[in-house]
Amino acid sequence: MDERSAIPRWKIEPSRKVFDFQLGEFWQYKDLLLQFVRRDFLASYKQTILGPAWLVLQPLLTAAMYIVIFSRVARISTDELPPVLFYLLGIILWNYFSECLAACAGIFKDYTEIFNKVYFPRLIVPFSSLFSFLIRFGIQFLLFMVVYLVYLFAGASIHITWNVLLLPAALIMAGMFGMGIGLLIASASTKYRDLYNLVGFGLRLYMFATPVFYPISIIPDEYKFIIWLNPLTACIETFRIGLLGSGYFEWSFFLISALTVLIIWILGVIAYNRAEQNVVDVI
């Protein structure tokens, strides 16, 4: 008998603990992760007229609408920044967060049949959504930089500050925050099936508590703490002050927001690990 054939290739173990994030298995399933990322990105634009052009048109059209409604009609300040840059930066960050949240919230609705048929680390699915939407963010961010350079060479009063070094951290925070909340919703939706239907409505309300189309400076001092309770505020303001030179940044708020995001992400992963073990029997 070949000694190599006696070496076990699979190990059957009891159900894992909720704190087992399976991160060590990610490398073994890296090809599957890449396939999920590729599929998610390409499937979004199949059988569409404009295809990936929507990645550019969507933020541009949204920014144009914001300029008309909030800048021209409502006359909401943009802290003397070019409105198109102010709104565009907020829009692409909000898109990344909201898309991550919505995708993760619908995991059990979209992947139940796959979970029932084959084993793989289940955390690959939400992480693939994060990476897929990160590609979209990268394309939209390149669009922003093109517009940014046009305004810079035109003499607009914008400049880069040292906060630009924190942009990767702020971007990771936005993605993890969306993933954490999405996984909490997905886990709860295995018991309360109509909860997922509230995601779109909840995101629309939550956007008003996030400085996407208004600056922190217009908020009365007695209410600013409410806006800063929102971890996404620190992400957006860090991008604005880092790239545009105008915004609000304090280390205490940034670190508190980062800690809040980490706690929500851990709670989301724990809830997801517990729910996915029984999801096939529930849904």
N, C-alpha and C positions, 0 to 999 in steps of 0.2 A: 504493500500500500504506500502510495506517495505521501511522504511526511507533510508536504505542503497542503495536501487535501484535508489533513486532519486539523489544520489551523482554523479555528472558527472565524467566519467573516461577519457574522451578525451576532449581536448580543441582545437577548430579550430581558428587559428589566421591568420592574413595577412602574406605575405611573410616576412621572417625575414630579419634583417639588415645584411649587409655584415660583420660587426664586431661581429656578434653573432657566436661564435665558437662552440656552442652546447656542450661545455665540461661538463656541468652539467648533460647532458643526458647519458653520457658514462656509469655511474654506473648502470643506468636502463637497458642498453643494453650490460652489461659486458659479458653475456653468448654468445651473438652473436659475440662479439669481439673475444672471445676465440675460437669459432667455425671457424671464418675466419682464425685466426692464425694457428689453427690445420690443416685446409684444405689446406692453402697455403704451409705449410711445407711438408705435406704428399704428396700432388699432384705433387710436383716437382720431386719426385723420384719413382712414380708409373710407372710400365711397363718399368723400366730400368734394365739393367743387373746387375750393381753394386749397385744400390740403394743409400742409404746414404753414402756409401763409397766414392762417388764422392766428398763429403764435405772435405775429407782428401786428396784424390788424386789430386784434382784440384789445390790447392795451392802448393802442393809438386812438381807436374810436372811443374807448372809455374815457381816456384823458381828455379828448375833445369835448365829450359830453360834460365832464366835470368843469372844464373851463367855461363853457356856456352857462351852466346852471349855478355853480358855486362861486366862480370868479366874476362873471359878468352880471348875472341876475342877482344872486344873493350877496355878492360883493364880500365874500369871506376872504380874509387876508391869507396870503401865502408867505408872510414874513419877508416881503420884498424879493422873494425868489421868483425866477421865471415859472409861471404856473404849469407849463407843460412838464418841466423837470420835477417840480414838487409833486404833481399828481402821478406822473409816470412811475416814479420811484415807489410811492406808496402802493400803487396798483399792482406792480409786479411782485412785491413782497406779500401783499394780501392774497394774490392769486396762489402763490406757492403754499402759504399756510392753509387757505381754505380748500385747495385741491387735495392736499395731504390729509386733512381732516375728513373730507367727504369720502375719499377712497378707502381710508382705514375704517370708517364707520360702516361701510357696506361690505366689508370683507366676508362675513359669514353668509350674506345674501348672495354674493357673487362666486364664492369658492367652495361652497358646501359639498358639491359633487366631487370636486378634486380631493378635498380633505377625506372623503369617504372611500376613495379608491386607492390612494397611494400615500406612502409616508415620505415626508421631508420636513425639515425644521419649519414650523408654521410661521415663525417670525420673518422668514424670507419674503412672505407676501407683503406685509406692510413696509418693509425696508425697500422692496422693489418699487413700490409706489413712490417712496421718498426719492429714490435715485432717478426714477422716470420723470418726476416733476422737477427735479433738480436740473435735468437737461433742458426742460422748457424754460426754467428760470434763467439758465445760462444764455439761451438764445434771446430772451426778452431783455436781459441785462446788457447784452451786446447792442441791442437796439437803443437802450437808454444811453449807453456810452457814445453812440454815434450822435444822438441829439445833444448830449452833454458837450461834446467837442465842438459842435456847431455853435452853441451858445458861448462856450469858452473863448473861441477865436473871434466871436462877435463882440467880446468885451463885457459879457454879463458879469455881475458881481457874485461869482461863485468861486470857491477854492476848496482844495482838499486839506483836511486837518489830520492830526495824528490818530484820530478815532477810526480812520480807514483800516488800521491794523486789527480792529475788532470786528470787521465785517464778516469774516468767516464764522466767528463765534455767534454773531447775531443771526446769521443765516441758519446755522445748526439749531439754534434755539427755536427759530420759527418752525422748522421742520419737525423737531422733536415735540414741540407743543401741539402742533396739529396731529401728529401721530398719537400722542398720549391721550388727547381728548377723543380722537376717533376710535381708539381701541376701547376706551371706557364705554363709549356709546355702543360699539359693536357688541361688547360683552353683555351690556344691559339689554340690547335688542334681542338676544336669544330668549329672553323671558318676556319682554314687552316689545312685541314685533312692530308696533306702530311708532316706536321711538325714532327709528331711522327717518321716517317721513318728516320729522321736525327739524332735521339737520339744515335744510335749505333756509327755512324760516328763521332758525336760530342764528345762522351765519349772517343773514341780513340785519338782524337786530344787533349782533355783536360788532358789526362793522361801524355802527354809530358810536361805540365805546372805544374805537381804535382810531388814532389820528391819521387816517388815510387821506381824507379830503379837507382836513383842517389842521392848523398848527396848535401846539400846546399853549402858545402865548395867548390865544383868545379865550381859554378856559379860565373862569374866575378862580382866584387862589384857593378859596374854600372848597372847591370841587376838584382841584387838580389831583388830589390823592386818589380819587376814584379812577381817574384815567391811568394813574401809575400802578394801580392794582392789576392792571391788564399787562401781562408779560410781553405781549406783542408790541406794546407802546415802546418799550426799551429797544426792541429790534428795529423798528421803523425810525425812531429818533437817532439811533446810532448810525444808520445808513445815511440819513439826511445830514447830520452834522459832519460825518466823515467825508462825504462826497460833495456836499453843497456848501458846507461851512456855516450852516444855520440850523439850529435845533436845540434840544435840551438833553444834556447828559450829566449824570452823576454816578459815580462808582457804586454808591450804596444801592440805588435803584436798579442798576444793571446787574449787580451780584444777587440781589434779592430776586429779581426776575429769573436769572439763570437757575437759582436754587429751586424756585417754584416750578419751572419747566422740568427740571430733573425729577422732582418728586412726582409730578403729574405723569411724566413718561414712565417712571418705575411702576406707579400704581396701574397705569394702562397696560403695561406688559404683564404684570401679575394677573390682572383681571382677564386678559386675553388668554394667558396660559391655562387658567382655570376653566374658562368657557370653552376653549377649543377641544378639550378632552371629552366633553359631553355634547358638543354642538350637533353631531350627526343624529343623536337620539332626540334632540330637542326640536331642531328646525325641520 
